[in-house]
Amino acid sequence: MDSFLALMRTDDSGATVLAAPKLGLFRPHKQEGDLVRGGDLLGVLKILERRYQVLAPEGAHGLVASRPAGVEIAVGYGEALLHLRALDAGSVASGALTASRSADKNAEGALVLRAPIHGVFYRRASPGAPAYIEEGATVGLGQTVGLIEVMKTFNPVVFNGLGFPATAVVAQIAAGDRQEVGAGDVLIVFKALAG
């Protein structure tokens, strides 16, 4: 699926606004309180029956303060999709960072890839296809490691983000094939390769 970067601006109050890059019907994937960082999937924009991912631009960072109501919203170029508020100590303490696409580490120091959105996790492109990855496999930046389906739209889950090394080994696949996952749930645990 092709993608667009959302437009980013600051409103009169100083809050970050992520806006529509094109005219179309927008189906948001982020809810109020969700964490947004550069590269995160914000939703899907339908233009003349084609669907495009709308991604947060680099530099976007905060919690969703508000978004338009509805499942599918008609938007014009530059109309607000999400308003973000800055993270504060309370947000971090409440666990809001678990939806981050950046690498975090578990107690053993392994890298953890978490679900960026709610949906159903798929380990393969179709029922008869081989799995994208297996435990013990080496993966590199930009490699697809699974899919998350939301409302019949399949979103690739990519080994990518802030803090991810160039290559790593799959230590554990925590989410099962066709398993429902929530934003922030652990999907895959990696061990970085030395060097």
CYANA upper distance limits for C-alpha pairs under 8 A (distance plus 0.5 A):
  1 MET  CA     51 ARG  CA      7.58
  1 MET  CA     52 TYR  CA      6.55
  1 MET  CA     53 GLN  CA      7.28
  1 MET  CA    155 ASN  CA      8.48
  2 ASP  CA     51 ARG  CA      8.13
  2 ASP  CA     52 TYR  CA      5.69
  2 ASP  CA     53 GLN  CA      6.81
  3 SER  CA     52 TYR  CA      5.41
  3 SER  CA     53 GLN  CA      4.85
  3 SER  CA     54 VAL  CA      6.21
  3 SER  CA     55 LEU  CA      7.48
  4 PHE  CA     21 PRO  CA      7.30
  4 PHE  CA     52 TYR  CA      7.32
  4 PHE  CA     53 GLN  CA      6.73
  4 PHE  CA     54 VAL  CA      5.52
  4 PHE  CA     55 LEU  CA      6.71
  5 LEU  CA     21 PRO  CA      7.28
  5 LEU  CA     54 VAL  CA      6.13
  5 LEU  CA     55 LEU  CA      5.35
  5 LEU  CA     56 ALA  CA      6.38
  5 LEU  CA     57 PRO  CA      6.02
  6 ALA  CA     18 LEU  CA      6.31
  6 ALA  CA     19 ALA  CA      6.01
  6 ALA  CA     20 ALA  CA      6.19
  6 ALA  CA     21 PRO  CA      5.83
  6 ALA  CA     54 VAL  CA      6.50
  6 ALA  CA     55 LEU  CA      6.43
  6 ALA  CA     56 ALA  CA      6.10
  6 ALA  CA     57 PRO  CA      6.64
  7 LEU  CA     18 LEU  CA      6.05
  7 LEU  CA     19 ALA  CA      5.33
  7 LEU  CA     20 ALA  CA      6.76
  7 LEU  CA     21 PRO  CA      6.25
  7 LEU  CA     57 PRO  CA      7.83
  7 LEU  CA     78 GLY  CA      7.39
  8 MET  CA     16 THR  CA      7.46
  8 MET  CA     17 VAL  CA      6.20
  8 MET  CA     18 LEU  CA      5.19
  8 MET  CA     19 ALA  CA      6.66
  8 MET  CA     57 PRO  CA      7.71
  8 MET  CA     60 ALA  CA      8.11
  9 ARG  CA     16 THR  CA      6.41
  9 ARG  CA     17 VAL  CA      5.80
  9 ARG  CA     18 LEU  CA      7.22
  9 ARG  CA     19 ALA  CA      8.39
 10 THR  CA     14 GLY  CA      6.00
 10 THR  CA     15 ALA  CA      6.03
 10 THR  CA     16 THR  CA      5.15
 10 THR  CA     17 VAL  CA      6.24
 11 ASP  CA     15 ALA  CA      6.10
 11 ASP  CA     16 THR  CA      7.04
 11 ASP  CA     17 VAL  CA      7.14
 15 ALA  CA     83 HIS  CA      7.27
 15 ALA  CA     84 LEU  CA      6.64
 15 ALA  CA     85 ARG  CA      6.42
 15 ALA  CA     86 ALA  CA      8.27
 16 THR  CA     60 ALA  CA      8.24
 16 THR  CA     83 HIS  CA      6.33
 16 THR  CA     84 LEU  CA      5.66
 16 THR  CA     85 ARG  CA      7.34
 17 VAL  CA     80 ALA  CA      6.77
 17 VAL  CA     81 LEU  CA      7.98
 17 VAL  CA     82 LEU  CA      6.42
 17 VAL  CA     83 HIS  CA      5.13
 17 VAL  CA     84 LEU  CA      6.80
 18 LEU  CA     56 ALA  CA      7.92
 18 LEU  CA     80 ALA  CA      6.42
 18 LEU  CA     81 LEU  CA      6.18
 18 LEU  CA     82 LEU  CA      5.73
 18 LEU  CA     83 HIS  CA      6.87
 18 LEU  CA     84 LEU  CA      8.32
 19 ALA  CA     77 TYR  CA      8.14
 19 ALA  CA     78 GLY  CA      5.55
 19 ALA  CA     79 GLU  CA      5.69
 19 ALA  CA     80 ALA  CA      4.73
 19 ALA  CA     81 LEU  CA      5.46
 19 ALA  CA     82 LEU  CA      7.40
 20 ALA  CA     75 VAL  CA      7.26
 20 ALA  CA     76 GLY  CA      7.18
 20 ALA  CA     77 TYR  CA      5.83
 20 ALA  CA     78 GLY  CA      5.44
 20 ALA  CA     79 GLU  CA      5.94
 20 ALA  CA     80 ALA  CA      6.88
 20 ALA  CA     81 LEU  CA      6.65
 21 PRO  CA     77 TYR  CA      6.10
 21 PRO  CA     78 GLY  CA      6.71
 22 LYS  CA     75 VAL  CA      8.45
 22 LYS  CA     76 GLY  CA      6.95
 22 LYS  CA     77 TYR  CA      5.17
 22 LYS  CA     78 GLY  CA      7.93
 23 LEU  CA     47 ILE  CA      7.63
 23 LEU  CA     74 ALA  CA      8.31
 23 LEU  CA     75 VAL  CA      6.21
 23 LEU  CA     76 GLY  CA      4.83
 23 LEU  CA     77 TYR  CA      5.56
 24 GLY  CA     45 LEU  CA      6.57
 24 GLY  CA     46 LYS  CA      6.02
 24 GLY  CA     47 ILE  CA      5.45
 24 GLY  CA     48 LEU  CA      8.28
 24 GLY  CA     74 ALA  CA      6.35
 24 GLY  CA     75 VAL  CA      6.12
 24 GLY  CA     76 GLY  CA      7.13
 25 LEU  CA     45 LEU  CA      6.00
 25 LEU  CA     46 LYS  CA      5.54
 25 LEU  CA     47 ILE  CA      7.28
 25 LEU  CA     72 GLU  CA      6.52
 25 LEU  CA     73 ILE  CA      5.80
 25 LEU  CA     74 ALA  CA      4.95
 25 LEU  CA     75 VAL  CA      6.56
 26 PHE  CA     43 GLY  CA      7.33
 26 PHE  CA     44 VAL  CA      6.25
 26 PHE  CA     45 LEU  CA      4.93
 26 PHE  CA     46 LYS  CA      6.88
 26 PHE  CA     72 GLU  CA      5.87
 26 PHE  CA     73 ILE  CA      5.52
 26 PHE  CA     74 ALA  CA      6.74
 26 PHE  CA     75 VAL  CA      7.14
 27 ARG  CA     43 GLY  CA      5.96
 27 ARG  CA     44 VAL  CA      5.70
 27 ARG  CA     45 LEU  CA      6.86
 27 ARG  CA     71 VAL  CA      6.34
 27 ARG  CA     72 GLU  CA      5.04
 27 ARG  CA     73 ILE  CA      6.95
 28 PRO  CA     42 LEU  CA      6.53
 28 PRO  CA     43 GLY  CA      4.66
 28 PRO  CA     44 VAL  CA      7.00
 28 PRO  CA     71 VAL  CA      7.60
 28 PRO  CA     72 GLU  CA      7.84
 29 HIS  CA     41 LEU  CA      7.70
 29 HIS  CA     42 LEU  CA      5.97
 29 HIS  CA     43 GLY  CA      5.08
 29 HIS  CA     44 VAL  CA      8.15
 29 HIS  CA    117 ILE  CA      7.11
 29 HIS  CA    118 HIS  CA      8.42
 30 LYS  CA     34 ASP  CA      6.62
 30 LYS  CA     42 LEU  CA      6.29
 30 LYS  CA     43 GLY  CA      7.53
 30 LYS  CA     64 VAL  CA      7.97
 30 LYS  CA    117 ILE  CA      7.75
 31 GLN  CA     64 VAL  CA      7.17
 31 GLN  CA     66 SER  CA      8.47
 31 GLN  CA     67 ARG  CA      7.92
 32 GLU  CA     63 LEU  CA      7.92
 32 GLU  CA     64 VAL  CA      5.29
 32 GLU  CA     65 ALA  CA      6.06
 32 GLU  CA     66 SER  CA      6.21
 32 GLU  CA     67 ARG  CA      7.54
 33 GLY  CA     63 LEU  CA      5.87
 33 GLY  CA     64 VAL  CA      5.53
 33 GLY  CA     65 ALA  CA      6.89
 33 GLY  CA     96 ALA  CA      7.86
 34 ASP  CA     63 LEU  CA      5.95
 34 ASP  CA     64 VAL  CA      5.99
 34 ASP  CA     96 ALA  CA      7.35
 34 ASP  CA     99 ALA  CA      7.35
 35 LEU  CA     61 HIS  CA      8.05
 35 LEU  CA     62 GLY  CA      6.34
 35 LEU  CA     63 LEU  CA      5.02
 35 LEU  CA     64 VAL  CA      6.99
 35 LEU  CA     96 ALA  CA      6.89
 35 LEU  CA     97 LEU  CA      6.87
 35 LEU  CA     99 ALA  CA      6.33
 35 LEU  CA    100 SER  CA      6.81
 36 VAL  CA     40 ASP  CA      6.75
 36 VAL  CA     56 ALA  CA      7.82
 36 VAL  CA     60 ALA  CA      7.34
 36 VAL  CA     61 HIS  CA      5.95
 36 VAL  CA     62 GLY  CA      5.98
 36 VAL  CA     63 LEU  CA      6.46
 36 VAL  CA     64 VAL  CA      7.54
 36 VAL  CA     84 LEU  CA      8.43
 36 VAL  CA    100 SER  CA      7.67
 37 ARG  CA     56 ALA  CA      7.05
 37 ARG  CA     57 PRO  CA      8.45
 37 ARG  CA     58 GLU  CA      7.96
 37 ARG  CA     59 GLY  CA      7.77
 37 ARG  CA     60 ALA  CA      5.70
 37 ARG  CA     61 HIS  CA      5.01
 37 ARG  CA     62 GLY  CA      7.37
 37 ARG  CA    100 SER  CA      7.56
 37 ARG  CA    101 ARG  CA      7.74
 38 GLY  CA     55 LEU  CA      8.02
 38 GLY  CA     56 ALA  CA      5.36
 38 GLY  CA     57 PRO  CA      5.38
 38 GLY  CA     58 GLU  CA      4.66
 38 GLY  CA     59 GLY  CA      6.20
 38 GLY  CA     60 ALA  CA      5.50
 38 GLY  CA     61 HIS  CA      7.20
 39 GLY  CA     55 LEU  CA      5.95
 39 GLY  CA     56 ALA  CA      5.51
 39 GLY  CA     57 PRO  CA      6.49
 39 GLY  CA     58 GLU  CA      7.02
 39 GLY  CA    161 GLY  CA      8.08
 40 ASP  CA     55 LEU  CA      5.95
 40 ASP  CA     56 ALA  CA      5.82
 40 ASP  CA    101 ARG  CA      7.34
 40 ASP  CA    116 PRO  CA      7.60
 41 LEU  CA     53 GLN  CA      7.28
 41 LEU  CA     54 VAL  CA      6.56
 41 LEU  CA     55 LEU  CA      5.12
 41 LEU  CA     56 ALA  CA      7.02
 41 LEU  CA    116 PRO  CA      7.92
 41 LEU  CA    117 ILE  CA      8.44
 42 LEU  CA     53 GLN  CA      8.12
 42 LEU  CA     54 VAL  CA      6.07
 42 LEU  CA     55 LEU  CA      5.97
 42 LEU  CA     56 ALA  CA      6.90
 43 GLY  CA     53 GLN  CA      6.58
 43 GLY  CA     54 VAL  CA      5.96
 43 GLY  CA     55 LEU  CA      7.92
 44 VAL  CA     51 ARG  CA      6.84
 44 VAL  CA     52 TYR  CA      6.03
 44 VAL  CA     53 GLN  CA      5.13
 44 VAL  CA     54 VAL  CA      6.21
 45 LEU  CA     51 ARG  CA      6.14
 45 LEU  CA     52 TYR  CA      5.68
 45 LEU  CA     53 GLN  CA      6.82
 45 LEU  CA     54 VAL  CA      7.08
 46 LYS  CA     50 ARG  CA      5.97
 46 LYS  CA     51 ARG  CA      4.94
 46 LYS  CA     52 TYR  CA      6.86
 47 ILE  CA     51 ARG  CA      6.86
 47 ILE  CA     52 TYR  CA      8.29
 56 ALA  CA     60 ALA  CA      6.71
 61 HIS  CA     84 LEU  CA      8.03
 61 HIS  CA     86 ALA  CA      7.70
 62 GLY  CA     84 LEU  CA      5.78
 62 GLY  CA     85 ARG  CA      5.78
 62 GLY  CA     86 ALA  CA      5.23
 62 GLY  CA     87 LEU  CA      6.00
 63 LEU  CA     84 LEU  CA      5.72
 63 LEU  CA     85 ARG  CA      5.79
 63 LEU  CA     86 ALA  CA      6.92
 63 LEU  CA     87 LEU  CA      6.94
 64 VAL  CA     82 LEU  CA      6.96
 64 VAL  CA     83 HIS  CA      6.39
 64 VAL  CA     84 LEU  CA      5.09
 64 VAL  CA     85 ARG  CA      6.92
 65 ALA  CA     82 LEU  CA      7.95
 65 ALA  CA     83 HIS  CA      5.92
 65 ALA  CA     84 LEU  CA      5.64
 65 ALA  CA     85 ARG  CA      6.19
 66 SER  CA     82 LEU  CA      6.39
 66 SER  CA     83 HIS  CA      5.77
 66 SER  CA     84 LEU  CA      7.74
 67 ARG  CA     80 ALA  CA      8.33
 67 ARG  CA     81 LEU  CA      6.38
 67 ARG  CA     82 LEU  CA      5.15
 67 ARG  CA     83 HIS  CA      6.93
 68 PRO  CA     73 ILE  CA      7.79
 68 PRO  CA     80 ALA  CA      8.48
 68 PRO  CA     81 LEU  CA      7.04
 68 PRO  CA     82 LEU  CA      7.88
 69 ALA  CA     73 ILE  CA      8.16
 75 VAL  CA     79 GLU  CA      6.58
 87 LEU  CA     91 SER  CA      6.42
 87 LEU  CA     92 VAL  CA      7.70
 88 ASP  CA     92 VAL  CA      7.08
 89 ALA  CA     93 ALA  CA      6.71
 90 GLY  CA     94 SER  CA      6.61
 91 SER  CA     95 GLY  CA      7.19
 91 SER  CA     96 ALA  CA      6.10
 91 SER  CA     97 LEU  CA      8.16
 92 VAL  CA     96 ALA  CA      6.25
 92 VAL  CA     97 LEU  CA      6.56
 98 THR  CA    114 ARG  CA      8.00
 98 THR  CA    183 ALA  CA      8.22
 98 THR  CA    184 GLY  CA      5.14
 98 THR  CA    185 ASP  CA      8.10
 99 ALA  CA    114 ARG  CA      7.31
 99 ALA  CA    115 ALA  CA      7.38
 99 ALA  CA    116 PRO  CA      6.16
 99 ALA  CA    117 ILE  CA      8.15
 99 ALA  CA    183 ALA  CA      5.92
 99 ALA  CA    184 GLY  CA      4.46
 99 ALA  CA    185 ASP  CA      8.23
100 SER  CA    114 ARG  CA      7.75
100 SER  CA    116 PRO  CA      7.24
100 SER  CA    184 GLY  CA      7.43
101 ARG  CA    113 LEU  CA      7.75
101 ARG  CA    114 ARG  CA      7.25
101 ARG  CA    115 ALA  CA      8.33
101 ARG  CA    116 PRO  CA      6.76
101 ARG  CA    161 GLY  CA      6.39
101 ARG  CA    162 LEU  CA      7.75
102 SER  CA    113 LEU  CA      8.42
102 SER  CA    161 GLY  CA      5.63
102 SER  CA    162 LEU  CA      5.04
102 SER  CA    163 GLY  CA      6.56
102 SER  CA    164 PHE  CA      7.81
103 ALA  CA    111 LEU  CA      6.52
103 ALA  CA    112 VAL  CA      6.59
103 ALA  CA    113 LEU  CA      6.94
103 ALA  CA    161 GLY  CA      7.30
103 ALA  CA    162 LEU  CA      6.66
103 ALA  CA    163 GLY  CA      5.67
103 ALA  CA    164 PHE  CA      6.14
104 ASP  CA    111 LEU  CA      6.15
104 ASP  CA    112 VAL  CA      6.04
104 ASP  CA    113 LEU  CA      8.07
104 ASP  CA    163 GLY  CA      8.35
105 LYS  CA    109 GLY  CA      5.57
105 LYS  CA    110 ALA  CA      5.71
105 LYS  CA    111 LEU  CA      5.17
105 LYS  CA    112 VAL  CA      6.27
106 ASN  CA    110 ALA  CA      6.09
106 ASN  CA    111 LEU  CA      7.19
106 ASN  CA    112 VAL  CA      7.21
110 ALA  CA    189 VAL  CA      6.98
110 ALA  CA    190 PHE  CA      6.27
110 ALA  CA    191 LYS  CA      5.64
110 ALA  CA    192 ALA  CA      7.85
111 LEU  CA    164 PHE  CA      8.36
111 LEU  CA    189 VAL  CA      6.18
111 LEU  CA    190 PHE  CA      5.44
111 LEU  CA    191 LYS  CA      6.55
111 LEU  CA    192 ALA  CA      7.74
112 VAL  CA    186 VAL  CA      7.08
112 VAL  CA    187 LEU  CA      8.11
112 VAL  CA    188 ILE  CA      6.57
112 VAL  CA    189 VAL  CA      5.11
112 VAL  CA    190 PHE  CA      6.75
113 LEU  CA    159 PHE  CA      8.29
113 LEU  CA    186 VAL  CA      6.53
113 LEU  CA    187 LEU  CA      6.29
113 LEU  CA    188 ILE  CA      5.78
113 LEU  CA    189 VAL  CA      6.75
113 LEU  CA    190 PHE  CA      8.28
114 ARG  CA    183 ALA  CA      7.85
114 ARG  CA    184 GLY  CA      5.57
114 ARG  CA    185 ASP  CA      5.76
114 ARG  CA    186 VAL  CA      4.92
114 ARG  CA    187 LEU  CA      5.83
114 ARG  CA    188 ILE  CA      7.65
115 ALA  CA    157 VAL  CA      8.50
115 ALA  CA    181 VAL  CA      7.58
115 ALA  CA    182 GLY  CA      7.17
115 ALA  CA    183 ALA  CA      5.50
115 ALA  CA    184 GLY  CA      5.54
115 ALA  CA    185 ASP  CA      5.90
115 ALA  CA    186 VAL  CA      6.93
115 ALA  CA    187 LEU  CA      6.69
116 PRO  CA    183 ALA  CA      5.63
116 PRO  CA    184 GLY  CA      6.68
117 ILE  CA    148 ILE  CA      8.35
117 ILE  CA    182 GLY  CA      6.84
117 ILE  CA    183 ALA  CA      4.77
117 ILE  CA    184 GLY  CA      7.91
118 HIS  CA    148 ILE  CA      8.43
118 HIS  CA    150 VAL  CA      7.77
118 HIS  CA    180 GLU  CA      8.17
118 HIS  CA    181 VAL  CA      6.22
118 HIS  CA    182 GLY  CA      4.72
118 HIS  CA    183 ALA  CA      5.34
119 GLY  CA    148 ILE  CA      6.17
119 GLY  CA    149 GLU  CA      5.86
119 GLY  CA    150 VAL  CA      5.50
119 GLY  CA    180 GLU  CA      6.18
119 GLY  CA    181 VAL  CA      6.11
119 GLY  CA    182 GLY  CA      7.05
120 VAL  CA    148 ILE  CA      5.75
120 VAL  CA    149 GLU  CA      5.59
120 VAL  CA    150 VAL  CA      7.37
120 VAL  CA    178 ARG  CA      6.19
120 VAL  CA    179 GLN  CA      5.94
120 VAL  CA    180 GLU  CA      4.71
120 VAL  CA    181 VAL  CA      6.38
121 PHE  CA    146 GLY  CA      7.48
121 PHE  CA    147 LEU  CA      6.18
121 PHE  CA    148 ILE  CA      5.00
121 PHE  CA    149 GLU  CA      7.05
121 PHE  CA    175 ALA  CA      7.68
121 PHE  CA    176 GLY  CA      7.80
121 PHE  CA    177 ASP  CA      6.63
121 PHE  CA    178 ARG  CA      5.72
121 PHE  CA    179 GLN  CA      5.86
121 PHE  CA    180 GLU  CA      6.62
121 PHE  CA    181 VAL  CA      7.02
122 TYR  CA    146 GLY  CA      6.18
122 TYR  CA    147 LEU  CA      5.50
122 TYR  CA    148 ILE  CA      6.64
122 TYR  CA    149 GLU  CA      8.12
122 TYR  CA    176 GLY  CA      8.18
122 TYR  CA    177 ASP  CA      5.38
122 TYR  CA    178 ARG  CA      5.47
122 TYR  CA    179 GLN  CA      7.74
123 ARG  CA    131 ALA  CA      5.83
123 ARG  CA    132 TYR  CA      6.50
123 ARG  CA    133 ILE  CA      7.99
123 ARG  CA    145 VAL  CA      7.71
123 ARG  CA    146 GLY  CA      5.29
123 ARG  CA    147 LEU  CA      7.09
123 ARG  CA    176 GLY  CA      8.03
123 ARG  CA    177 ASP  CA      5.67
123 ARG  CA    178 ARG  CA      8.01
124 ARG  CA    129 ALA  CA      6.50
124 ARG  CA    130 PRO  CA      6.54
124 ARG  CA    131 ALA  CA      4.91
124 ARG  CA    132 TYR  CA      6.04
124 ARG  CA    146 GLY  CA      6.89
124 ARG  CA    147 LEU  CA      7.95
124 ARG  CA    177 ASP  CA      8.29
125 ALA  CA    129 ALA  CA      6.63
125 ALA  CA    130 PRO  CA      8.33
125 ALA  CA    131 ALA  CA      8.06
125 ALA  CA    132 TYR  CA      8.18
125 ALA  CA    146 GLY  CA      8.35
125 ALA  CA    147 LEU  CA      8.01
132 TYR  CA    144 THR  CA      7.37
132 TYR  CA    145 VAL  CA      5.75
132 TYR  CA    146 GLY  CA      6.55
133 ILE  CA    137 ALA  CA      6.93
133 ILE  CA    145 VAL  CA      6.38
133 ILE  CA    146 GLY  CA      8.34
133 ILE  CA    170 VAL  CA      8.31
134 GLU  CA    170 VAL  CA      7.48
134 GLU  CA    173 ILE  CA      8.16
135 GLU  CA    169 VAL  CA      8.27
135 GLU  CA    170 VAL  CA      5.46
135 GLU  CA    171 ALA  CA      6.21
135 GLU  CA    172 GLN  CA      6.27
135 GLU  CA    173 ILE  CA      7.13
136 GLY  CA    169 VAL  CA      6.31
136 GLY  CA    170 VAL  CA      5.60
136 GLY  CA    171 ALA  CA      6.59
137 ALA  CA    169 VAL  CA      6.07
137 ALA  CA    170 VAL  CA      6.02
138 THR  CA    167 THR  CA      7.25
138 THR  CA    168 ALA  CA      6.10
138 THR  CA    169 VAL  CA      4.91
138 THR  CA    170 VAL  CA      6.90
139 VAL  CA    143 GLN  CA      7.06
139 VAL  CA    159 PHE  CA      7.95
139 VAL  CA    167 THR  CA      6.02
139 VAL  CA    168 ALA  CA      6.02
139 VAL  CA    169 VAL  CA      6.72
139 VAL  CA    170 VAL  CA      7.84
140 GLY  CA    159 PHE  CA      7.31
140 GLY  CA    166 ALA  CA      6.08
140 GLY  CA    167 THR  CA      4.86
140 GLY  CA    168 ALA  CA      7.15
141 LEU  CA    158 VAL  CA      8.29
141 LEU  CA    159 PHE  CA      5.90
141 LEU  CA    160 ASN  CA      5.81
141 LEU  CA    164 PHE  CA      8.15
141 LEU  CA    165 PRO  CA      7.89
141 LEU  CA    166 ALA  CA      5.90
141 LEU  CA    167 THR  CA      7.00
142 GLY  CA    158 VAL  CA      6.26
142 GLY  CA    159 PHE  CA      6.00
142 GLY  CA    160 ASN  CA      6.04
143 GLN  CA    158 VAL  CA      6.01
143 GLN  CA    159 PHE  CA      5.95
143 GLN  CA    160 ASN  CA      8.18
144 THR  CA    156 PRO  CA      6.72
144 THR  CA    157 VAL  CA      6.17
144 THR  CA    158 VAL  CA      4.82
144 THR  CA    159 PHE  CA      6.80
145 VAL  CA    156 PRO  CA      8.14
145 VAL  CA    157 VAL  CA      6.25
145 VAL  CA    158 VAL  CA      6.17
145 VAL  CA    159 PHE  CA      7.04
146 GLY  CA    156 PRO  CA      6.57
146 GLY  CA    157 VAL  CA      5.61
146 GLY  CA    158 VAL  CA      7.79
147 LEU  CA    154 PHE  CA      6.55
147 LEU  CA    155 ASN  CA      5.89
147 LEU  CA    156 PRO  CA      4.99
147 LEU  CA    157 VAL  CA      5.79
148 ILE  CA    154 PHE  CA      6.17
148 ILE  CA    155 ASN  CA      5.64
148 ILE  CA    156 PRO  CA      6.96
148 ILE  CA    157 VAL  CA      7.33
149 GLU  CA    153 THR  CA      5.90
149 GLU  CA    154 PHE  CA      4.84
149 GLU  CA    155 ASN  CA      6.58
150 VAL  CA    154 PHE  CA      7.02
150 VAL  CA    155 ASN  CA      8.19
159 PHE  CA    164 PHE  CA      8.14
160 ASN  CA    164 PHE  CA      6.69
165 PRO  CA    192 ALA  CA      7.07
167 THR  CA    192 ALA  CA      7.08
167 THR  CA    193 LEU  CA      6.78
168 ALA  CA    190 PHE  CA      6.55
168 ALA  CA    191 LYS  CA      6.01
168 ALA  CA    192 ALA  CA      4.78
168 ALA  CA    193 LEU  CA      5.65
169 VAL  CA    190 PHE  CA      5.97
169 VAL  CA    191 LYS  CA      5.68
169 VAL  CA    192 ALA  CA      6.81
169 VAL  CA    193 LEU  CA      7.29
170 VAL  CA    188 ILE  CA      7.75
170 VAL  CA    189 VAL  CA      6.77
170 VAL  CA    190 PHE  CA      5.11
170 VAL  CA    191 LYS  CA      6.98
171 ALA  CA    188 ILE  CA      8.23
171 ALA  CA    189 VAL  CA      5.98
171 ALA  CA    190 PHE  CA      5.45
171 ALA  CA    191 LYS  CA      6.50
172 GLN  CA    188 ILE  CA      6.31
172 GLN  CA    189 VAL  CA      5.51
172 GLN  CA    190 PHE  CA      7.37
173 ILE  CA    187 LEU  CA      6.76
173 ILE  CA    188 ILE  CA      5.02
173 ILE  CA    189 VAL  CA      6.85
174 ALA  CA    186 VAL  CA      6.84
174 ALA  CA    187 LEU  CA      5.61
174 ALA  CA    188 ILE  CA      5.87
174 ALA  CA    189 VAL  CA      7.67
175 ALA  CA    179 GLN  CA      6.99
175 ALA  CA    181 VAL  CA      8.17
175 ALA  CA    186 VAL  CA      7.57
175 ALA  CA    187 LEU  CA      5.39
175 ALA  CA    188 ILE  CA      7.51
181 VAL  CA    185 ASP  CA      6.73
